[in-house]
Amino acid sequence: MNLHDFSLYLLAMAGVTYLVRTIPFVLLKKQLKSEFWNSFLAYIPYTVLAAMTVPAIFFATNNRISGIAAFIAAITASILGRGLVVVACATTAAVLFVDGVIL
């Protein structure tokens, strides 16, 4: 890739990023009054985070079974109302236990 192509790609990415961030400000000048749209926009960050995190759980280790055990541990700890640190520790312990037992 030469410098000219890189510059074009960089400008295109900057333009797309700028548009994605500025279009909502231009179109939504006043506060939303719809309860549906407020709740929809409130859940978007959690949805995107889950869409990125859940598939990564299964491919983070070399053993698929330990990924499944980590997922089950995370779901169980979160349903029990535990915090982020406890959920992370539970998933790590599940992976270490399953990898230790299997390997």
C-alpha positions as CSV (number, residue, x, y, z in Angstrom):
1,M,0.0,0.0,0.0
2,N,1.5,3.3,-1.0
3,L,1.1,6.7,0.8
4,H,-1.6,7.9,-1.6
5,D,-3.9,4.9,-1.0
6,F,-3.3,5.2,2.8
7,S,-4.2,8.9,2.8
8,L,-7.4,8.2,0.9
9,Y,-8.4,5.4,3.3
10,L,-7.6,7.6,6.3
11,L,-9.7,10.4,4.9
12,A,-12.6,8.1,4.2
13,M,-12.5,6.6,7.7
14,A,-12.3,10.1,9.2
15,G,-15.3,11.3,7.2
16,V,-17.4,8.3,8.1
17,T,-16.5,8.7,11.8
18,Y,-17.3,12.4,11.7
19,L,-20.7,11.8,10.0
20,V,-21.7,9.1,12.4
21,R,-21.0,11.3,15.4
22,T,-22.4,14.5,14.0
23,I,-25.6,13.4,12.3
24,P,-27.5,12.7,15.6
25,F,-26.6,16.2,16.8
26,V,-27.9,17.8,13.6
27,L,-31.1,15.7,13.5
28,L,-32.0,15.7,17.2
29,K,-31.8,19.3,18.2
30,K,-34.4,19.0,21.0
31,Q,-34.8,16.4,23.6
32,L,-36.6,13.2,22.7
33,K,-40.0,12.9,24.4
34,S,-40.8,9.4,23.2
35,E,-40.4,6.9,26.0
36,F,-39.7,4.1,23.4
37,W,-36.8,5.9,21.8
38,N,-35.3,7.0,25.2
39,S,-35.4,3.4,26.4
40,F,-34.1,2.1,23.1
41,L,-31.1,4.4,23.1
42,A,-30.4,3.7,26.7
43,Y,-29.9,0.0,26.0
44,I,-27.7,0.4,22.9
45,P,-24.4,0.4,24.8
46,Y,-25.2,-2.7,26.7
47,T,-26.4,-4.5,23.6
48,V,-23.2,-3.6,21.7
49,L,-21.0,-4.7,24.6
50,A,-22.8,-8.0,24.9
51,A,-22.6,-8.6,21.1
52,M,-18.8,-8.1,21.3
53,T,-18.2,-9.9,24.6
54,V,-20.3,-13.1,24.3
55,P,-18.6,-14.5,21.1
56,A,-15.2,-13.7,22.5
57,I,-15.8,-15.8,25.6
58,F,-16.0,-19.0,23.5
59,F,-12.8,-18.2,21.5
60,A,-10.7,-16.8,24.3
61,T,-9.2,-20.2,25.2
62,N,-7.9,-23.1,23.2
63,N,-10.5,-25.3,24.7
64,R,-14.1,-24.7,23.8
65,I,-15.4,-26.5,26.9
66,S,-13.6,-24.0,29.2
67,G,-15.2,-21.2,27.2
68,I,-18.6,-22.7,27.8
69,A,-17.8,-23.1,31.5
70,A,-16.8,-19.5,31.7
71,F,-20.0,-18.4,30.0
72,I,-22.1,-20.5,32.5
73,A,-20.2,-19.1,35.4
74,A,-20.6,-15.5,34.2
75,I,-24.4,-15.9,33.7
76,T,-24.8,-17.6,37.1
77,A,-22.8,-15.0,38.9
78,S,-24.7,-12.1,37.2
79,I,-28.1,-13.7,37.8
80,L,-27.2,-13.9,41.5
81,G,-26.5,-10.1,41.4
82,R,-22.8,-10.2,41.8
83,G,-20.6,-7.3,40.7
84,L,-18.2,-7.1,37.7
85,V,-15.2,-8.1,39.7
86,V,-16.9,-11.2,41.2
87,V,-18.2,-12.2,37.7
88,A,-14.7,-11.8,36.2
89,C,-13.1,-13.9,39.1
90,A,-15.8,-16.6,38.7
91,T,-15.2,-16.9,34.9
92,T,-11.4,-17.0,35.5
93,A,-11.8,-19.7,38.1
94,A,-14.1,-21.7,35.9
95,V,-11.5,-21.6,33.0
96,L,-8.7,-22.6,35.3
97,F,-10.7,-25.4,36.9
98,V,-11.8,-26.9,33.6
99,D,-8.4,-26.5,31.9
100,G,-6.8,-28.1,35.0
101,V,-9.3,-31.0,35.1
102,I,-9.2,-31.6,31.3
103,L,-5.5,-31.1,30.6
